[in-house]
């Protein structure tokens, strides 16, 4: 049998992948290789080789049958994904794969070199597939895999974020998933957590050694987030341990590993604070420059736009929204100012009306409850208007944002892990009530009675949370859920803001339209400020002026957005570029369908492709 298998292997690169993959999985076979077990182990190894060789050693470029090529690709994809989560076990937790949760990769130079080799080996194997003979659906998956592997290599070998961004090292979030997601009984999850924490000290030692000249902004955020993450290992975990059925020995081991992890986190945060306290330390500039920005834009967004094109479009569209906002403000002036004379400056007229609208907001202690109510009403609206085929009973939980995730944005969505299928989808809100008084009032004005509705549309229904639910329930390929395209996701959320108002949300009130236009300015300003900061090196004062004077944001919002732009790159461009792409697709789809067009059908068709790049979805929907 061994001779027959060997004859089938005719490519050294494929053989390297097989050997690499199987050897890496030996520890998960749970076979003790001694005495009689050796024979059993060798049989299993040869059987695995035979199956894997059948998958990989044939050159599918010679195949002419699409069904055969698709079958080979499907098998390839399954094996690849398992190997990928083995290589990146932390990522497997977020998507609910389950198999490698206890593995904690030590982020040293050998690890990153191994990741680069992994991407090269699997790219070589992927390229043996006959792309032209794949089905349209599998062509999308092929391109997603290829981009993911190329992106991974670029991040590790060129961008080298691990060297200057200390915030990429944080174990708290993954541990929180293990503790809170109902993928297994509590006792099993606690045992997994214990194993994962065994090498927490080595993880943080390696993380700190990996850093070379980090940025000040990322160092500050990393220290804050890691300290915030300590809450994951606090009272709730202690209560879970006490309520479990672990043996005394297992509880003692887990408690010791938790203590080790807490000490390691505190040590890492203290080391980062030591760097921050050193007045002579030379921090790296957080700006990445035009070349890296353009490359990152290509890998992250996967869009037909170039950075310059989307920047130019955002600058041009700003005037269009000014014109619409001026007409709205002019019509609303008597409502808020009676016969008071209007300012001569049109921007001042707009700002005056916005200021009046912004003063109408809940008290800090009621803000959270108001969002819970909004989500309920939004679910009801999308069903009554027949905008989606949506099960309103699916759980969307509004909650205060976990502390380890704070410091980046005021709100976020968190999906049920794709492989897990069951569990909650979260609409996370920063704890505005805990803000200092001045910041709290500014945040409440920014998220006033109408702007907060736009926020809930964007983050919850029918924006991120609902799209995430569709992603898990209706996508034909889990690949679309695990390698999500941010431009599609953010573009969808921005698209839904406009779509809901088009369909009559809040009865077309002037206030909701004004806030929606203001949000559009926020989203296109994201593009402008991201490019201005990272590529054109514009100073902070110019960005603050853009946001406060030209886009009507409060100082609190402007400062938060500027901070966000110092600790991220490109992501801020995804909102407006995705929105423009979806709107263009909707227009083309409507023209194609003619009398058969319905908005609900467009939504259902679009979301059925999962979180694929819009450019790939467009190819399928207009085919």
KEKE-836619 format. One record per residue (C-alpha): residue number from 1; x, y, z. Coordinates in Angstrom, 1 decimal. Example, Ala and Ser with C-alpha at 12.3 -4.5 7.8 and 13.67 -1.06 7.14 Angstrom:
2
R	i	east	north	up
R	1	12.3	-4.5	7.8
R	2	13.7	-1.1	7.1
***
This chain:
623
R	i	east	north	up
R	1	0.0	0.0	0.0
R	2	2.8	2.4	0.9
R	3	4.4	1.8	-2.6
R	4	1.1	2.5	-4.3
R	5	0.6	5.7	-2.4
R	6	4.1	6.9	-3.1
R	7	3.6	6.4	-6.8
R	8	0.7	8.7	-6.7
R	9	2.7	11.6	-5.3
R	10	4.4	13.4	-8.1
R	11	4.8	16.9	-6.8
R	12	7.3	17.8	-4.1
R	13	5.3	20.9	-3.1
R	14	2.2	18.8	-2.5
R	15	4.2	16.2	-0.6
R	16	5.5	18.9	1.6
R	17	2.0	20.1	2.4
R	18	0.8	16.6	3.2
R	19	3.7	15.9	5.5
R	20	3.5	19.3	7.1
R	21	-0.3	19.0	7.6
R	22	-0.3	15.4	8.9
R	23	2.6	15.9	11.3
R	24	1.0	19.0	12.7
R	25	-2.1	17.0	13.5
R	26	-0.4	14.1	15.1
R	27	-1.0	15.5	18.6
R	28	-4.7	15.6	17.9
R	29	-4.8	11.9	16.9
R	30	-4.5	11.0	20.5
R	31	-2.6	7.8	19.5
R	32	0.3	6.6	21.6
R	33	2.9	5.4	19.2
R	34	4.4	2.4	20.9
R	35	4.2	-1.4	20.7
R	36	1.0	-2.5	18.8
R	37	-0.2	1.0	18.5
R	38	2.5	1.7	15.9
R	39	0.9	-0.6	13.4
R	40	-2.5	1.0	14.0
R	41	-1.0	4.5	13.7
R	42	0.9	3.7	10.5
R	43	-2.3	2.3	8.9
R	44	-4.1	5.5	9.8
R	45	-1.3	7.6	8.5
R	46	-1.2	5.7	5.2
R	47	-4.9	5.9	4.9
R	48	-4.8	9.7	5.4
R	49	-2.0	10.0	2.9
R	50	-4.0	8.0	0.3
R	51	-7.1	10.2	0.7
R	52	-5.0	13.4	0.8
R	53	-3.0	12.4	-2.2
R	54	-6.1	11.7	-4.2
R	55	-7.3	15.2	-3.4
R	56	-4.0	17.1	-4.0
R	57	-1.8	15.1	-6.3
R	58	-4.1	15.1	-9.3
R	59	-3.7	18.2	-11.5
R	60	-7.3	19.3	-11.9
R	61	-6.2	21.6	-14.7
R	62	-6.4	18.6	-16.9
R	63	-10.0	17.8	-15.9
R	64	-12.8	18.8	-18.2
R	65	-15.8	17.9	-16.1
R	66	-17.0	20.8	-14.0
R	67	-18.7	18.5	-11.5
R	68	-15.5	16.6	-10.9
R	69	-13.5	19.8	-10.5
R	70	-16.1	21.2	-8.1
R	71	-16.0	18.0	-6.0
R	72	-12.3	18.1	-5.8
R	73	-12.4	21.8	-4.8
R	74	-15.0	21.2	-2.1
R	75	-12.8	18.5	-0.6
R	76	-9.8	20.7	-0.9
R	77	-11.6	23.5	0.8
R	78	-12.6	21.3	3.8
R	79	-9.1	20.1	4.3
R	80	-7.6	23.6	3.8
R	81	-9.9	25.1	6.4
R	82	-9.1	22.5	9.0
R	83	-5.4	23.2	8.3
R	84	-6.0	26.9	8.5
R	85	-7.6	26.8	11.9
R	86	-4.8	24.6	13.1
R	87	-2.3	27.2	12.0
R	88	-4.4	30.0	13.5
R	89	-6.2	28.6	16.5
R	90	-7.1	32.0	18.0
R	91	-9.0	32.8	14.8
R	92	-10.8	29.4	15.1
R	93	-12.3	30.5	18.4
R	94	-14.0	33.6	16.9
R	95	-15.6	31.5	14.2
R	96	-16.6	28.7	16.4
R	97	-14.6	25.9	14.8
R	98	-14.1	24.2	18.2
R	99	-11.2	21.8	17.4
R	100	-8.2	23.9	18.4
R	101	-9.4	26.1	21.2
R	102	-6.9	24.9	23.7
R	103	-3.9	25.8	21.5
R	104	-2.2	29.1	22.2
R	105	0.3	30.0	19.5
R	106	3.5	31.6	20.8
R	107	4.1	34.7	18.7
R	108	7.9	34.4	18.1
R	109	9.9	34.7	14.9
R	110	9.6	31.0	14.2
R	111	5.8	31.2	14.3
R	112	5.6	34.0	11.8
R	113	8.1	32.3	9.4
R	114	5.9	29.1	9.7
R	115	2.8	31.2	8.8
R	116	4.5	32.5	5.7
R	117	5.5	29.0	4.6
R	118	2.0	27.8	5.3
R	119	0.5	30.4	3.0
R	120	3.0	29.6	0.2
R	121	2.3	25.9	0.3
R	122	-1.4	26.2	0.2
R	123	-1.3	28.9	-2.5
R	124	0.7	26.5	-4.6
R	125	-1.8	23.8	-4.1
R	126	-4.8	26.1	-4.8
R	127	-3.2	27.1	-8.1
R	128	-3.3	23.5	-9.3
R	129	-7.1	23.8	-9.5
R	130	-8.7	24.4	-12.9
R	131	-10.3	27.8	-12.1
R	132	-12.1	28.1	-15.4
R	133	-13.9	24.8	-14.8
R	134	-15.2	25.7	-11.4
R	135	-18.8	26.6	-10.8
R	136	-19.5	30.4	-10.4
R	137	-20.1	29.8	-6.7
R	138	-16.7	28.0	-6.2
R	139	-14.9	30.7	-8.2
R	140	-15.9	33.1	-5.5
R	141	-14.6	30.7	-2.8
R	142	-11.4	30.2	-4.8
R	143	-10.7	33.9	-5.0
R	144	-11.5	34.4	-1.3
R	145	-9.0	31.7	-0.3
R	146	-6.3	33.1	-2.7
R	147	-6.8	36.7	-1.3
R	148	-6.7	35.5	2.3
R	149	-3.4	33.6	1.9
R	150	-1.8	36.5	0.0
R	151	-3.1	38.9	2.6
R	152	-1.7	36.8	5.5
R	153	1.7	36.7	3.8
R	154	1.7	40.5	3.2
R	155	0.6	41.3	6.8
R	156	3.3	39.1	8.3
R	157	6.2	39.7	5.9
R	158	5.6	43.2	4.6
R	159	3.3	45.1	6.9
R	160	4.7	43.4	10.0
R	161	2.0	44.7	12.3
R	162	3.2	42.3	15.0
R	163	6.3	44.5	15.4
R	164	4.7	47.8	16.0
R	165	1.2	47.2	17.2
R	166	1.2	45.8	20.8
R	167	-2.6	45.5	20.8
R	168	-2.6	42.5	18.5
R	169	-1.4	40.5	21.6
R	170	-4.3	40.0	23.9
R	171	-5.7	36.7	25.1
R	172	-8.8	38.0	26.9
R	173	-11.2	38.2	24.0
R	174	-10.7	34.6	22.9
R	175	-11.0	33.4	26.5
R	176	-14.2	35.3	26.8
R	177	-15.6	33.5	23.8
R	178	-14.7	30.1	25.4
R	179	-16.4	31.1	28.6
R	180	-19.6	32.6	27.2
R	181	-20.4	30.9	23.9
R	182	-22.7	27.8	24.5
R	183	-20.7	25.5	22.2
R	184	-20.2	22.9	24.9
R	185	-21.1	22.2	28.6
R	186	-19.5	24.5	31.2
R	187	-17.1	21.8	32.5
R	188	-15.7	21.2	29.1
R	189	-15.3	24.9	28.4
R	190	-13.4	25.4	31.6
R	191	-11.1	22.5	30.9
R	192	-10.4	24.0	27.5
R	193	-9.7	27.4	29.0
R	194	-7.3	25.8	31.5
R	195	-5.3	24.2	28.7
R	196	-5.2	27.4	26.7
R	197	-3.9	29.4	29.6
R	198	-1.0	27.0	30.4
R	199	1.4	28.9	28.2
R	200	0.1	32.4	28.8
R	201	3.3	33.5	30.4
R	202	5.4	32.3	27.3
R	203	2.9	34.0	25.0
R	204	3.3	37.4	26.6
R	205	7.1	37.1	26.9
R	206	7.3	36.3	23.2
R	207	4.9	39.1	22.4
R	208	7.0	41.7	24.1
R	209	10.2	40.5	22.5
R	210	8.5	40.6	19.0
R	211	7.8	44.3	19.4
R	212	10.3	46.7	17.7
R	213	9.7	50.4	17.9
R	214	5.9	50.3	18.4
R	215	3.7	53.4	17.9
R	216	2.7	55.3	21.0
R	217	-1.0	55.2	20.0
R	218	-1.1	51.4	19.7
R	219	0.9	51.0	22.9
R	220	-1.5	53.1	24.9
R	221	-4.5	51.1	23.5
R	222	-2.8	47.8	24.1
R	223	-2.1	48.6	27.8
R	224	-5.6	49.8	28.3
R	225	-7.3	46.8	26.5
R	226	-5.1	44.2	28.2
R	227	-5.9	45.7	31.7
R	228	-9.6	45.9	30.7
R	229	-9.4	42.2	29.7
R	230	-8.5	41.2	33.3
R	231	-12.3	41.4	34.1
R	232	-12.7	38.2	32.0
R	233	-10.7	36.4	34.8
R	234	-12.6	38.0	37.7
R	235	-15.7	37.2	39.7
R	236	-17.8	35.7	36.9
R	237	-15.1	33.1	36.2
R	238	-14.7	32.3	39.8
R	239	-18.4	31.8	40.2
R	240	-18.4	29.5	37.1
R	241	-15.5	27.4	38.5
R	242	-17.4	27.1	41.8
R	243	-20.6	26.1	40.0
R	244	-18.8	23.5	37.8
R	245	-18.4	19.8	38.4
R	246	-14.7	19.8	37.9
R	247	-12.6	17.7	40.3
R	248	-10.7	19.4	43.0
R	249	-7.5	18.7	41.1
R	250	-8.9	20.2	37.9
R	251	-10.2	23.3	39.8
R	252	-6.7	23.7	41.3
R	253	-5.0	23.5	37.9
R	254	-7.4	25.9	36.3
R	255	-7.1	28.4	39.2
R	256	-3.3	28.2	38.9
R	257	-3.4	28.7	35.2
R	258	-5.7	31.7	35.6
R	259	-3.4	33.2	38.1
R	260	-0.5	32.7	35.7
R	261	-2.4	34.4	32.9
R	262	-3.4	37.3	35.1
R	263	0.2	37.8	36.1
R	264	1.3	37.6	32.5
R	265	-1.3	40.2	31.4
R	266	-0.4	42.6	34.2
R	267	3.3	42.1	33.4
R	268	2.8	42.9	29.7
R	269	0.7	46.0	30.5
R	270	3.3	47.1	33.0
R	271	6.1	46.7	30.4
R	272	4.1	48.7	27.9
R	273	3.5	51.4	30.4
R	274	7.2	51.4	31.1
R	275	7.8	52.3	27.4
R	276	5.2	55.0	27.6
R	277	6.8	56.5	30.7
R	278	10.3	56.7	29.0
R	279	10.5	60.2	27.8
R	280	13.5	59.3	25.6
R	281	11.7	56.4	23.8
R	282	11.5	56.9	20.0
R	283	8.0	55.7	18.9
R	284	7.2	54.8	15.4
R	285	4.9	57.1	13.4
R	286	1.4	55.7	13.3
R	287	1.1	56.8	9.7
R	288	1.8	54.0	7.3
R	289	2.3	56.0	4.1
R	290	0.7	55.9	0.7
R	291	2.4	52.7	-0.6
R	292	1.4	50.5	2.3
R	293	-2.0	52.1	2.4
R	294	-2.7	51.3	-1.2
R	295	-1.5	47.7	-0.7
R	296	-3.5	47.2	2.4
R	297	-6.6	48.7	0.7
R	298	-6.3	46.1	-2.0
R	299	-6.1	43.1	0.4
R	300	-8.6	44.4	2.9
R	301	-11.4	45.8	0.7
R	302	-11.2	43.7	-2.5
R	303	-13.1	46.4	-4.4
R	304	-13.0	47.9	-7.9
R	305	-12.2	51.3	-6.4
R	306	-8.7	52.6	-5.9
R	307	-7.9	54.6	-2.8
R	308	-7.6	57.8	-4.9
R	309	-10.9	57.1	-6.7
R	310	-12.9	56.6	-3.5
R	311	-11.2	59.7	-1.9
R	312	-12.1	61.9	-4.9
R	313	-15.7	60.6	-4.9
R	314	-16.1	61.3	-1.2
R	315	-14.8	64.9	-1.6
R	316	-17.2	65.5	-4.5
R	317	-20.3	63.9	-2.7
R	318	-19.7	66.2	0.3
R	319	-21.2	69.1	-1.6
R	320	-24.2	67.1	-2.7
R	321	-25.1	66.3	0.9
R	322	-24.6	70.0	1.9
R	323	-27.2	71.0	-0.7
R	324	-29.8	68.5	0.6
R	325	-29.1	69.4	4.2
R	326	-29.5	73.1	3.5
R	327	-33.0	72.6	2.0
R	328	-34.0	70.4	5.0
R	329	-32.7	73.0	7.5
R	330	-34.4	75.8	5.6
R	331	-37.7	74.0	5.8
R	332	-37.3	73.1	9.5
R	333	-36.1	76.6	10.6
R	334	-39.6	77.9	11.6
R	335	-40.2	74.8	13.7
R	336	-37.1	75.4	15.9
R	337	-36.5	79.1	15.6
R	338	-39.9	80.7	14.7
R	339	-39.3	84.1	13.1
R	340	-35.6	84.4	14.3
R	341	-33.5	85.6	11.3
R	342	-31.4	82.9	9.6
R	343	-27.6	83.2	9.4
R	344	-26.3	84.1	6.0
R	345	-23.9	81.2	5.9
R	346	-25.6	78.0	4.8
R	347	-23.4	75.8	6.9
R	348	-24.4	77.9	10.0
R	349	-28.1	77.3	9.2
R	350	-27.5	73.6	9.0
R	351	-25.5	73.5	12.2
R	352	-28.1	75.6	14.0
R	353	-30.9	73.1	13.2
R	354	-28.6	70.1	14.0
R	355	-27.8	71.7	17.4
R	356	-31.5	71.9	18.2
R	357	-32.1	68.3	17.1
R	358	-29.1	67.1	19.1
R	359	-30.3	68.5	22.4
R	360	-33.2	66.0	22.3
R	361	-31.7	62.8	23.7
R	362	-32.4	60.4	26.6
R	363	-30.9	60.8	30.0
R	364	-27.6	58.8	30.4
R	365	-29.3	56.2	32.5
R	366	-32.0	55.6	29.9
R	367	-29.9	55.6	26.8
R	368	-29.3	51.9	26.9
R	369	-33.0	51.0	27.3
R	370	-33.9	53.3	24.4
R	371	-31.7	51.2	22.1
R	372	-33.3	47.9	23.3
R	373	-36.7	49.4	22.4
R	374	-35.4	50.5	19.0
R	375	-34.2	47.0	18.1
R	376	-37.6	45.6	18.9
R	377	-39.3	48.2	16.7
R	378	-36.9	47.7	13.8
R	379	-37.5	44.0	13.7
R	380	-41.2	44.7	13.5
R	381	-40.8	47.3	10.7
R	382	-38.7	45.1	8.4
R	383	-41.3	42.3	8.5
R	384	-44.3	44.5	8.2
R	385	-42.8	46.3	5.2
R	386	-41.8	42.9	3.6
R	387	-38.2	44.0	3.2
R	388	-36.8	40.6	4.3
R	389	-37.8	37.0	5.0
R	390	-36.6	37.4	8.6
R	391	-37.4	35.4	11.7
R	392	-37.8	38.1	14.3
R	393	-37.5	35.6	17.1
R	394	-33.8	35.2	16.4
R	395	-31.9	36.5	19.4
R	396	-30.2	39.9	19.0
R	397	-28.9	41.0	22.4
R	398	-28.2	44.6	23.2
R	399	-25.5	44.7	25.9
R	400	-22.8	47.0	27.3
R	401	-19.6	46.5	25.4
R	402	-17.1	44.1	27.1
R	403	-14.2	46.1	28.6
R	404	-11.5	44.3	26.6
R	405	-13.2	45.7	23.4
R	406	-13.5	49.3	24.4
R	407	-11.4	52.2	23.2
R	408	-12.0	51.7	19.4
R	409	-15.6	52.6	18.6
R	410	-18.8	53.6	20.5
R	411	-20.8	50.6	19.2
R	412	-20.2	47.3	17.4
R	413	-21.9	44.1	16.4
R	414	-20.7	40.6	17.3
R	415	-22.0	37.6	15.4
R	416	-22.7	34.1	16.5
R	417	-19.6	32.1	15.4
R	418	-20.2	30.6	11.9
R	419	-19.4	27.0	12.7
R	420	-21.3	27.2	16.0
R	421	-24.7	28.1	14.4
R	422	-26.3	28.6	17.8
R	423	-25.9	31.4	20.3
R	424	-26.5	35.1	20.6
R	425	-25.8	37.9	18.2
R	426	-24.7	41.0	20.2
R	427	-25.3	44.7	19.6
R	428	-22.5	46.2	21.8
R	429	-22.8	49.7	23.2
R	430	-20.1	51.5	25.1
R	431	-21.1	52.6	28.6
R	432	-22.0	56.2	28.0
R	433	-23.3	56.6	31.5
R	434	-19.8	55.9	32.8
R	435	-18.2	58.7	30.7
R	436	-16.9	61.9	32.4
R	437	-19.7	64.6	32.4
R	438	-18.4	66.6	29.4
R	439	-17.7	63.6	27.2
R	440	-21.0	62.0	28.2
R	441	-23.1	65.0	27.1
R	442	-21.2	65.2	23.9
R	443	-21.8	61.5	23.2
R	444	-25.5	61.8	23.9
R	445	-25.9	64.8	21.6
R	446	-24.1	62.9	18.9
R	447	-26.4	59.8	19.4
R	448	-29.5	61.9	20.0
R	449	-33.1	60.6	19.6
R	450	-32.8	60.3	15.8
R	451	-29.1	59.6	15.3
R	452	-29.4	56.7	17.8
R	453	-32.0	55.2	15.5
R	454	-29.5	55.3	12.6
R	455	-27.0	53.7	14.9
R	456	-29.4	50.9	15.7
R	457	-30.2	50.4	12.0
R	458	-26.5	50.3	11.1
R	459	-25.3	48.0	13.9
R	460	-28.4	45.9	14.6
R	461	-31.4	45.7	12.2
R	462	-31.2	45.4	9.3
R	463	-27.5	46.2	9.5
R	464	-24.7	44.2	10.9
R	465	-26.5	41.9	13.3
R	466	-29.1	40.9	10.8
R	467	-26.5	40.5	8.1
R	468	-24.5	38.3	10.4
R	469	-27.5	36.1	11.1
R	470	-28.1	35.7	7.3
R	471	-24.4	35.0	6.9
R	472	-24.7	32.0	9.3
R	473	-28.1	30.7	8.3
R	474	-28.2	31.1	4.5
R	475	-24.7	31.4	3.1
R	476	-24.0	28.4	0.8
R	477	-20.4	28.2	1.9
R	478	-19.0	28.7	5.4
R	479	-16.0	30.2	3.8
R	480	-18.0	33.4	3.3
R	481	-18.6	33.7	7.0
R	482	-15.1	32.9	8.2
R	483	-13.2	35.1	5.8
R	484	-15.5	38.1	5.9
R	485	-15.1	41.0	3.5
R	486	-15.3	44.2	5.5
R	487	-16.4	46.4	2.6
R	488	-19.5	44.2	2.0
R	489	-20.3	44.2	5.7
R	490	-19.8	47.9	6.4
R	491	-21.3	48.8	3.0
R	492	-24.4	46.8	3.8
R	493	-24.8	48.6	7.1
R	494	-24.5	52.0	5.5
R	495	-26.9	51.0	2.7
R	496	-29.6	49.9	5.2
R	497	-29.5	53.4	6.8
R	498	-30.7	55.0	3.5
R	499	-33.0	52.1	2.5
R	500	-34.9	52.2	5.8
R	501	-35.6	55.9	5.5
R	502	-36.6	55.4	1.9
R	503	-39.1	52.9	3.1
R	504	-40.7	55.3	5.6
R	505	-38.8	54.7	8.9
R	506	-39.8	57.5	11.3
R	507	-42.4	58.7	8.8
R	508	-39.9	60.5	6.6
R	509	-39.4	63.1	9.4
R	510	-37.0	66.0	8.7
R	511	-35.1	65.1	11.8
R	512	-34.4	61.5	10.7
R	513	-33.4	62.7	7.2
R	514	-31.1	65.4	8.6
R	515	-29.4	62.8	10.9
R	516	-29.1	60.4	8.0
R	517	-27.4	63.0	5.9
R	518	-25.1	63.8	8.8
R	519	-24.2	60.1	9.0
R	520	-23.5	60.1	5.3
R	521	-21.1	63.0	5.9
R	522	-19.6	61.0	8.7
R	523	-19.1	58.0	6.4
R	524	-17.6	59.9	3.5
R	525	-15.5	61.8	6.0
R	526	-14.1	58.5	7.1
R	527	-12.6	58.1	3.7
R	528	-11.3	61.6	3.6
R	529	-9.7	61.6	7.0
R	530	-8.2	58.1	6.6
R	531	-6.5	59.1	3.3
R	532	-5.6	62.6	4.6
R	533	-3.9	61.2	7.7
R	534	-2.2	58.0	6.3
R	535	-1.3	59.2	2.8
R	536	-1.2	63.0	2.8
R	537	0.2	63.4	6.4
R	538	-2.4	66.1	7.3
R	539	-2.2	67.3	10.9
R	540	-4.7	66.7	13.7
R	541	-6.1	70.2	13.6
R	542	-7.1	69.8	9.9
R	543	-8.9	66.6	10.7
R	544	-10.8	68.0	13.6
R	545	-11.8	71.0	11.5
R	546	-13.1	68.7	8.8
R	547	-15.2	66.7	11.3
R	548	-16.6	69.5	13.4
R	549	-16.9	72.4	11.0
R	550	-17.6	70.7	7.7
R	551	-19.3	67.5	8.9
R	552	-21.2	68.8	11.9
R	553	-19.8	66.3	14.4
R	554	-19.3	67.1	18.1
R	555	-15.8	67.6	19.5
R	556	-16.2	64.3	21.4
R	557	-17.1	62.4	18.2
R	558	-14.3	64.1	16.3
R	559	-11.7	63.2	18.9
R	560	-12.9	59.6	19.0
R	561	-12.7	59.3	15.2
R	562	-9.3	60.9	15.1
R	563	-8.1	58.4	17.7
R	564	-9.6	55.6	15.7
R	565	-7.8	56.7	12.6
R	566	-4.5	56.7	14.4
R	567	-4.9	53.0	15.5
R	568	-6.4	51.7	12.2
R	569	-5.9	52.1	8.5
R	570	-8.1	51.5	5.4
R	571	-11.0	50.1	7.5
R	572	-12.6	53.6	7.6
R	573	-12.8	53.5	3.8
R	574	-14.9	50.4	3.7
R	575	-18.1	52.1	4.7
R	576	-18.6	54.5	1.8
R	577	-16.9	52.4	-0.9
R	578	-19.1	49.4	0.1
R	579	-22.3	51.6	0.1
R	580	-21.6	53.0	-3.3
R	581	-21.0	49.5	-4.7
R	582	-24.2	48.1	-3.3
R	583	-26.3	51.1	-4.5
R	584	-24.8	50.7	-8.0
R	585	-25.6	46.9	-7.9
R	586	-29.2	47.5	-6.8
R	587	-29.7	49.9	-9.7
R	588	-28.2	47.4	-12.2
R	589	-30.2	44.5	-10.7
R	590	-33.4	46.5	-10.9
R	591	-32.8	47.2	-14.5
R	592	-32.1	43.6	-15.2
R	593	-35.2	42.3	-13.5
R	594	-37.6	44.9	-14.9
R	595	-41.2	44.2	-13.8
R	596	-40.0	41.2	-11.8
R	597	-37.9	43.3	-9.5
R	598	-38.7	43.6	-5.8
R	599	-36.6	45.1	-3.0
R	600	-37.1	42.0	-0.8
R	601	-35.8	39.7	-3.6
R	602	-32.8	41.9	-4.0
R	603	-32.0	41.8	-0.3
R	604	-32.5	38.1	-0.1
R	605	-30.4	37.4	-3.2
R	606	-27.6	39.8	-2.1
R	607	-27.4	38.4	1.5
R	608	-27.4	34.8	0.2
R	609	-23.8	35.2	-0.9
R	610	-22.6	35.7	2.7
R	611	-19.9	38.2	3.4
R	612	-18.3	38.0	0.0
R	613	-16.7	41.0	-1.7
R	614	-19.4	43.0	-3.5
R	615	-17.5	42.8	-6.8
R	616	-17.9	39.0	-6.6
R	617	-21.6	39.2	-5.7
R	618	-22.2	41.5	-8.5
R	619	-20.8	39.0	-11.0
R	620	-23.2	36.4	-9.8
R	621	-26.3	38.5	-9.5
R	622	-26.0	40.1	-12.9
R	623	-24.8	36.9	-14.7
***
